């Protein structure tokens, strides 16, 4: 039996540089990108050319290519799962170079119950050692290129908004509502009401 560690990345041999897939979803058109280490970016927008430009700009000097059919299908499948069932976040490796603070913030958000929210102040207070401050948490949320894969939609201000969510308030609320619906269904099923 294999030891648990980093999630297995079945497409490592297929990705020579950065491969991307473009798709449509209930949250809008998106571009998802991966390299040999895992997912490296997700971008939302109306125009594939603009999304591709954004991917290239974020990875200067790195070749970008359309994913081969098997990888394309795999990447679109990951996105479909994350978008339609965000409570069951994909367990796939991600490869952006992350600072210890970014890793800690992602872990704190992933540990929250699906459908619930935490404030930037609460997240900052849970970071071990010296608190980075709520503004640093907001900046990380606004900049994270995998904000759909990592549950940044659970980050919410005290007034219920989240101006820091990279992909907009409407997408954030949709993901949160989908998580809440799943949690309500689970509670009814466990209690025998559903």
C-alpha positions as CSV (number, residue, x, y, z in Angstrom):
1,X,0.0,0.0,0.0
2,X,1.3,3.4,-0.9
3,X,2.1,6.0,1.8
4,X,-0.1,9.1,1.7
5,X,1.7,12.1,0.6
6,X,1.3,14.4,-2.4
7,X,-1.7,13.6,-4.5
8,X,-0.9,11.4,-7.6
9,X,-0.7,13.4,-10.8
10,X,-1.5,10.9,-13.6
11,X,-0.7,13.3,-16.4
12,X,2.8,14.1,-15.4
13,X,4.3,12.3,-18.4
14,X,2.0,14.1,-20.8
15,X,2.8,17.7,-19.9
16,X,6.1,18.9,-21.4
17,X,5.6,22.6,-20.6
18,X,2.2,24.2,-19.7
19,X,-0.8,22.7,-21.3
20,X,-4.2,24.3,-21.2
21,X,-7.8,23.4,-21.8
22,X,-10.6,25.9,-22.5
23,X,-14.2,25.1,-21.4
24,X,-17.6,26.5,-20.5
25,X,-19.3,26.2,-17.2
26,X,-22.2,27.5,-15.2
27,X,-19.7,30.1,-13.9
28,X,-18.7,31.2,-17.4
29,X,-15.9,30.3,-19.8
30,X,-12.6,29.3,-18.3
31,X,-9.1,28.3,-19.1
32,X,-7.4,25.7,-16.9
33,X,-3.7,25.1,-17.1
34,X,-1.3,22.4,-15.9
35,X,2.3,21.4,-16.0
36,X,4.2,18.2,-15.0
37,X,3.7,19.1,-11.3
38,X,0.0,19.8,-11.3
39,X,-2.6,22.5,-11.9
40,X,-1.0,25.9,-12.2
41,X,-3.8,28.3,-13.1
42,X,-7.4,28.9,-13.7
43,X,-8.7,32.0,-15.4
44,X,-12.3,33.0,-16.1
45,X,-13.4,35.3,-18.9
46,X,-15.3,35.6,-22.1
47,X,-12.6,35.5,-24.7
48,X,-10.2,32.5,-25.1
49,X,-7.5,34.7,-26.6
50,X,-7.5,37.0,-23.6
51,X,-7.4,34.1,-21.2
52,X,-4.5,32.6,-23.1
53,X,-2.7,36.0,-23.0
54,X,-3.2,36.2,-19.3
55,X,-1.8,32.6,-18.9
56,X,1.3,33.5,-21.0
57,X,1.8,36.8,-19.1
58,X,1.7,34.9,-15.8
59,X,4.4,32.4,-17.1
60,X,6.9,34.4,-19.1
61,X,9.5,32.4,-21.0
62,X,7.5,29.2,-20.6
63,X,6.0,27.5,-23.7
64,X,2.2,27.2,-23.6
65,X,0.3,24.6,-25.7
66,X,-3.2,23.2,-26.1
67,X,-3.6,20.1,-24.0
68,X,-3.6,16.7,-25.8
69,X,-7.2,15.2,-25.9
70,X,-6.8,12.9,-22.9
71,X,-5.3,15.7,-20.7
72,X,-7.9,18.2,-22.0
73,X,-10.7,15.8,-20.9
74,X,-9.0,15.3,-17.5
75,X,-8.6,19.1,-16.9
76,X,-12.2,19.9,-18.0
77,X,-13.4,17.1,-15.7
78,X,-11.5,18.5,-12.7
79,X,-13.1,21.9,-13.4
80,X,-16.6,20.5,-13.8
81,X,-16.3,18.8,-10.5
82,X,-15.0,21.8,-8.6
83,X,-17.5,24.2,-10.1
84,X,-20.6,22.1,-9.8
85,X,-19.6,20.4,-6.5
86,X,-17.3,22.8,-4.7
87,X,-17.8,21.0,-1.4
88,X,-15.9,18.0,-2.9
89,X,-12.8,20.1,-3.7
90,X,-10.5,18.3,-6.1
91,X,-7.5,16.6,-4.5
92,X,-5.0,17.2,-7.2
93,X,-1.5,18.6,-6.9
94,X,-1.1,22.3,-7.6
95,X,2.2,23.8,-8.7
96,X,2.4,27.5,-8.3
97,X,5.4,28.4,-6.1
98,X,3.7,29.2,-2.8
99,X,5.1,30.9,0.2
100,X,4.6,29.4,3.6
101,X,1.9,32.0,4.3
102,X,0.0,31.1,1.1
103,X,0.2,27.4,2.0
104,X,-1.1,28.2,5.6
105,X,-4.0,30.3,4.3
106,X,-5.0,27.7,1.8
107,X,-4.9,25.0,4.5
108,X,-7.0,27.1,6.9
109,X,-9.6,27.7,4.2
110,X,-9.7,24.1,3.2
111,X,-10.2,23.1,6.9
112,X,-13.4,25.2,7.2
113,X,-16.7,23.4,6.8
114,X,-18.1,23.6,3.3
115,X,-20.8,26.2,3.1
116,X,-19.5,28.3,6.0
117,X,-17.3,31.4,5.9
118,X,-14.4,32.9,7.8
119,X,-13.3,36.5,7.8
120,X,-9.8,37.6,6.8
121,X,-9.2,38.5,10.4
122,X,-10.2,35.0,11.6
123,X,-7.9,33.4,9.0
124,X,-5.0,35.7,10.0
125,X,-5.5,34.8,13.6
126,X,-5.2,31.1,12.8
127,X,-1.9,31.4,11.1
128,X,0.8,29.9,13.4
129,X,3.3,32.3,14.8
130,X,3.1,36.0,14.0
131,X,-0.2,37.0,12.5
132,X,0.2,38.3,8.9
133,X,-2.8,40.6,9.3
134,X,-6.1,40.6,7.5
135,X,-4.9,42.8,4.6
136,X,-2.3,40.2,3.7
137,X,-5.0,37.5,3.6
138,X,-7.1,39.7,1.3
139,X,-4.1,40.3,-1.0
140,X,-3.4,36.5,-1.2
141,X,-7.1,35.8,-2.0
142,X,-7.1,38.5,-4.8
143,X,-3.9,37.2,-6.4
144,X,-4.4,33.4,-6.1
145,X,-4.6,31.9,-9.7
146,X,-6.2,28.8,-8.3
147,X,-8.9,30.6,-6.3
148,X,-11.5,28.1,-7.5
149,X,-9.5,25.0,-6.7
150,X,-8.5,26.4,-3.2
151,X,-11.7,27.4,-1.4
152,X,-11.2,31.2,-1.3
153,X,-14.9,31.6,-1.8
154,X,-15.3,30.8,1.9
155,X,-13.4,34.0,2.8
156,X,-15.9,36.7,3.6
157,X,-16.0,40.1,5.2
158,X,-18.1,40.7,8.3
159,X,-20.7,42.5,6.1
160,X,-21.1,39.4,3.9
161,X,-19.2,40.6,0.9
162,X,-15.8,39.5,-0.4
163,X,-14.2,42.1,-2.6
164,X,-11.0,40.1,-2.4
165,X,-12.3,37.1,-4.3
166,X,-10.4,37.0,-7.6
167,X,-13.3,35.8,-9.8
168,X,-16.0,38.2,-8.6
169,X,-18.8,38.2,-6.0
170,X,-21.4,36.5,-8.1
171,X,-19.1,33.4,-8.7
172,X,-18.1,33.4,-5.0
173,X,-21.7,33.4,-3.8
174,X,-22.7,30.7,-6.3
175,X,-19.9,28.4,-5.1
176,X,-20.9,29.1,-1.5
177,X,-24.6,28.4,-2.1
178,X,-23.7,25.1,-3.8
179,X,-21.7,24.0,-0.8
180,X,-24.5,25.1,1.6
181,X,-27.0,23.0,-0.4
182,X,-24.8,19.9,-0.2
183,X,-24.3,20.4,3.6
184,X,-28.1,20.8,4.1
185,X,-28.7,17.6,2.1
186,X,-26.1,15.8,4.1
187,X,-27.6,16.9,7.4
188,X,-31.1,15.8,6.3
189,X,-29.8,12.4,5.2
190,X,-27.9,11.8,8.4
191,X,-30.8,12.9,10.5
192,X,-33.3,10.8,8.5
193,X,-35.2,13.8,7.1
194,X,-34.3,13.4,3.5
